[in-house]
Amino acid sequence: MPNCASCGKDLFEDMRFCPYCGHLVQSDDIEQFEPARGEVVTAVISPTHIVGRDGIFAVAMTTKQLLFARIEEGTVDKAKGELRQKGIFLAGSSSSSNISRFYEMVPDHLLKERPDNFTLDIDEIEAVRLSYDSDENGLYVVDLKNGEKELRFTMPYDRYYRDLLFRTFEGRMSW
């Protein structure tokens, strides 16, 4: 039976932490966690529909980029859907395939996942206009302007998503 290197108490073979002092039990079998370095995904808006493009996208955000990633539509989990309607955000809780995996990806991997994934630099976006969907579908309409280029997409009518855009594009947002 091994002993804790910190407090000396007896431990069982499969323990990862000492139950007495909380010290990590060093073992070659224990997977070591190393946080991602560099630019990482900090938020995901999903599902979004981009005007002029087929399919459903998620918008993965970093501090520098908006990454538009094509996703597969899945079935809606009724309980999660009801929570989202009440304004409660759950990471990865959308009607689409597992978007929470984007939080574990660096932007280059996300862009390479599918050929129709693309990115926009946040600093190059001059103006963002947010409005309500005129068809009463419970959606926001987002218009991004980058020089002469414009991109329009819809996203769920969700206060978290709205506030996220206002924080990201502070001073460039309008209604």
C-alpha positions in Angstrom: 0.0 0.0 0.0 1.5 3.4 -1.0 1.8 6.3 1.2 1.1 10.0 0.5 4.3 11.9 -0.2 2.8 15.0 1.6 1.2 13.7 4.8 2.5 10.1 4.9 -1.0 8.5 5.3 -1.8 5.1 3.7 -3.4 5.2 0.3 -5.1 2.6 -1.9 -3.4 1.8 -5.3 -6.0 3.5 -7.5 -6.2 6.8 -5.6 -5.3 9.9 -7.6 -5.5 12.3 -4.6 -4.9 11.9 -1.0 -8.3 11.9 0.8 -6.6 13.4 3.9 -4.6 16.4 2.6 -5.7 16.6 -1.1 -2.2 16.1 -2.5 -1.9 14.7 -6.1 -0.6 11.2 -6.1 2.1 11.0 -8.7 1.7 8.1 -11.1 2.8 7.3 -14.6 -0.8 6.2 -15.3 -2.4 9.5 -14.5 -3.1 11.7 -17.5 -1.5 15.1 -17.0 -3.7 18.1 -18.0 -2.0 20.9 -19.8 -4.1 23.9 -20.7 -4.3 25.1 -24.3 -1.8 27.7 -25.3 -2.3 30.6 -27.6 -5.6 31.6 -29.1 -8.5 29.5 -27.7 -12.2 29.5 -28.3 -14.0 31.4 -25.5 -17.6 31.3 -26.6 -19.8 29.6 -29.1 -23.1 30.9 -30.7 -25.2 28.1 -32.2 -27.1 27.4 -34.3 -26.7 30.2 -36.9 -27.8 30.4 -40.5 -25.7 32.4 -42.9 -27.6 34.2 -45.7 -26.4 32.8 -49.0 -24.9 29.6 -47.6 -26.4 26.2 -47.1 -26.4 24.4 -43.8 -26.1 25.3 -40.1 -23.1 27.0 -38.6 -21.8 27.7 -35.1 -19.8 30.9 -34.5 -16.8 30.1 -32.3 -15.3 33.2 -30.8 -11.8 34.0 -29.7 -10.4 37.3 -28.6 -9.2 37.9 -32.2 -11.6 36.0 -34.5 -15.1 34.8 -35.3 -14.8 31.3 -36.7 -17.8 30.0 -38.6 -17.9 26.2 -38.4 -20.4 24.1 -40.3 -22.2 21.7 -38.0 -24.7 18.8 -38.4 -28.2 19.3 -37.1 -29.3 16.9 -34.4 -32.4 16.3 -32.4 -33.4 18.7 -29.8 -33.2 17.6 -26.2 -36.6 18.8 -24.9 -35.3 19.7 -21.3 -32.4 21.7 -22.6 -34.6 23.4 -25.2 -37.0 24.5 -22.4 -34.1 25.9 -20.3 -32.8 27.8 -23.3 -36.2 29.4 -23.9 -36.1 30.6 -20.3 -32.7 32.3 -21.0 -30.6 29.7 -19.2 -27.4 29.0 -21.1 -25.8 25.6 -21.1 -22.5 25.2 -23.0 -23.1 22.9 -25.9 -26.9 22.8 -25.4 -28.2 23.5 -28.8 -30.2 21.6 -31.4 -27.0 20.9 -33.2 -24.2 18.4 -33.1 -21.8 18.6 -30.2 -20.6 22.2 -30.3 -18.9 22.0 -26.9 -15.9 20.3 -28.7 -15.0 23.7 -30.2 -13.9 24.8 -26.7 -11.1 22.2 -26.9 -9.9 23.2 -30.4 -7.5 25.8 -31.5 -8.7 28.0 -34.4 -6.5 26.2 -37.0 -8.0 22.8 -36.2 -11.6 24.2 -36.3 -11.0 25.8 -39.7 -9.5 22.5 -41.1 -12.4 20.4 -39.8 -14.6 21.2 -42.8 -13.8 22.9 -46.1 -16.6 25.5 -45.8 -15.5 26.7 -42.3 -14.1 30.3 -42.5 -13.0 33.1 -40.2 -13.3 36.9 -39.8 -10.9 39.0 -37.8 -12.8 40.9 -35.1 -10.5 44.0 -35.4 -11.4 44.2 -39.2 -15.2 44.3 -38.6 -16.2 47.9 -38.8 -19.8 47.7 -37.8 -22.3 45.2 -36.4 -26.1 45.7 -36.6 -28.4 43.6 -34.5 -32.1 43.4 -35.3 -35.1 41.1 -34.8 -36.2 38.6 -37.4 -39.2 40.2 -39.2 -40.7 36.7 -39.7 -41.2 36.3 -36.0 -39.1 33.2 -35.7 -37.5 34.1 -32.4 -34.2 35.0 -34.0 -31.8 37.8 -34.0 -30.4 39.0 -37.4 -26.7 40.0 -37.3 -25.2 42.1 -40.1 -21.4 42.4 -40.0 -19.7 45.0 -42.2 -16.0 44.7 -43.2 -15.1 47.3 -45.8 -17.2 46.5 -48.8 -17.9 43.0 -47.6 -21.1 42.2 -45.6 -22.2 39.1 -43.9 -25.7 38.4 -42.5 -26.6 35.6 -40.2 -29.3 34.7 -37.8 -28.9 33.4 -34.3 -31.2 32.3 -31.5 -33.0 35.0 -29.6 -30.8 34.6 -26.5 -29.7 37.3 -24.1 -26.4 35.6 -23.6 -25.6 35.7 -27.3 -26.8 39.3 -27.6 -24.6 40.5 -24.6 -21.7 38.5 -26.0 -21.8 40.5 -29.3 -22.2 43.8 -27.4 -19.1 43.1 -25.3 -17.1 41.9 -28.3 -18.0 44.8 -30.6 -18.3 47.5 -28.0 -18.6 50.9 -29.8 -19.3 49.2 -33.2 -22.8 47.7 -32.3 -26.1 49.2 -33.3 -29.8 48.2 -33.2 
